[in-house]
Amino acid sequence: MKEWVLWYQLTEILTLVNVKVLDENLWPVVCKKIAGKQFIFQDDNAPVHRSLLTRLWKKEHHISSFTWPAQSPDINVIENVWKVIKVHVQKDLSHIKSRQNLIESVLKAWSKLHRTYIRQLYESIPRRIRSVIAQKGSITKY
């Protein structure tokens, strides 16, 4: 039962992180680069992307997105980042006694991510796309 409660709290925290990322990274780009132009924002069916808080943020900022099919080929590099964070939190489970401990663990994992790692993920996108095409939409190593 404790693991389920921690997982639920982690999802809540990641939702807050997601909205913060949108607010600090997506919104400035929208304002500077594509203000007044129509666009559709792509995300996936992760719980943090479908949460009420995220949907309200998108509505408030007039951000349109489309429904991404479940079980779709995953080429979104953020999945790799979430996995790193989840692995860190799982290793830290014995020290997590409260919601605040969980927040601190997530933030610690986030702060340890190196820009080089993020750049490598970004640079892997063309390979990921080629892999999805080669596999005709089936499972890839990504």
C-alpha positions in Angstrom: 0.0 0.0 0.0 2.8 2.4 0.8 4.3 2.0 -2.6 1.0 2.9 -4.3 0.6 6.0 -2.1 4.2 7.1 -3.0 3.5 6.4 -6.7 0.4 8.6 -6.5 2.3 11.3 -4.8 5.1 11.1 -7.3 2.6 11.5 -10.1 1.2 14.6 -8.4 4.7 16.0 -8.0 5.6 15.2 -11.6 2.4 17.0 -12.7 3.6 20.1 -10.8 7.1 19.7 -12.4 5.4 19.3 -15.8 3.4 22.5 -15.4 6.5 24.3 -14.2 8.5 23.1 -17.3 5.7 24.2 -19.6 5.5 27.6 -17.9 9.2 28.2 -17.9 10.1 26.6 -21.2 7.2 26.2 -23.6 5.4 29.5 -22.8 8.4 31.8 -23.5 9.0 30.1 -26.8 5.3 30.5 -27.7 5.4 34.2 -26.8 8.6 35.0 -28.6 8.5 32.7 -31.7 5.0 31.8 -32.6 2.7 34.4 -30.9 -0.5 34.8 -32.9 0.2 31.7 -35.1 -1.8 28.5 -34.8 0.1 25.4 -33.6 -0.6 22.1 -31.9 1.5 21.0 -29.0 2.5 17.3 -28.9 2.7 15.4 -25.7 1.8 11.8 -24.9 -0.8 10.0 -22.7 1.3 10.1 -19.6 -0.8 10.9 -16.5 1.0 14.2 -15.9 0.1 15.4 -19.4 -3.6 14.4 -18.9 -3.9 15.8 -15.4 -6.5 18.4 -14.6 -3.8 20.9 -13.6 -1.9 20.4 -17.0 -5.2 20.7 -19.0 -6.2 23.9 -17.1 -2.7 25.4 -17.8 -3.0 24.6 -21.5 -6.5 26.0 -21.6 -5.5 29.2 -19.8 -2.6 29.7 -22.2 -4.6 28.7 -25.3 -2.4 25.7 -26.1 -4.0 23.2 -28.3 -2.9 19.6 -28.3 -4.1 16.4 -29.9 -4.9 13.0 -28.5 -1.8 10.8 -28.8 -2.7 7.2 -29.2 -1.9 4.8 -26.4 0.9 2.3 -27.0 2.3 4.5 -29.7 6.0 4.3 -30.6 7.8 6.3 -28.0 10.3 8.7 -29.5 9.8 11.5 -27.0 13.1 12.0 -25.2 11.4 13.2 -22.0 10.5 9.5 -21.3 14.3 8.9 -20.8 14.4 11.8 -18.3 11.4 10.5 -16.4 13.0 7.1 -16.2 16.2 8.5 -14.7 14.1 10.4 -12.1 12.0 7.4 -11.3 15.1 5.2 -10.8 16.6 7.7 -8.5 13.4 7.9 -6.4 13.2 4.1 -6.2 16.7 3.9 -4.9 15.8 6.6 -2.4 12.6 4.9 -1.2 13.9 3.9 2.2 14.7 7.6 3.0 11.3 8.9 1.8 9.1 9.3 4.8 7.0 12.2 3.7 5.7 14.2 0.7 8.5 16.7 1.3 11.1 13.9 1.2 9.6 12.8 -2.1 9.7 16.3 -3.6 13.3 16.7 -2.4 14.3 13.4 -4.0 12.7 14.3 -7.4 14.3 17.7 -7.4 17.7 16.2 -6.5 17.4 13.8 -9.4 16.3 16.6 -11.7 19.3 18.8 -10.7 21.7 16.0 -11.4 20.7 15.8 -15.0 23.6 17.0 -17.1 23.1 19.3 -20.2 25.2 16.8 -22.1 22.8 14.1 -21.4 19.8 16.2 -22.5 21.7 17.3 -25.7 22.5 13.6 -26.5 18.8 12.8 -26.1 17.8 15.7 -28.4 20.4 14.6 -31.0 19.0 11.1 -30.9 15.6 12.2 -32.3 16.5 11.7 -36.0 17.7 8.1 -35.2 14.6 7.5 -33.2 12.4 8.6 -36.1 14.3 6.4 -38.6 14.0 3.5 -36.2 10.2 3.9 -35.9 10.0 4.1 -39.7 12.2 1.0 -40.2 10.1 -0.9 -37.7 6.9 0.3 -39.4 5.6 1.7 -36.1 6.5 -1.4 -34.0 8.6 -1.4 -30.9 12.1 0.1 -31.1 15.0 0.1 -28.8 14.0 3.6 -27.7 
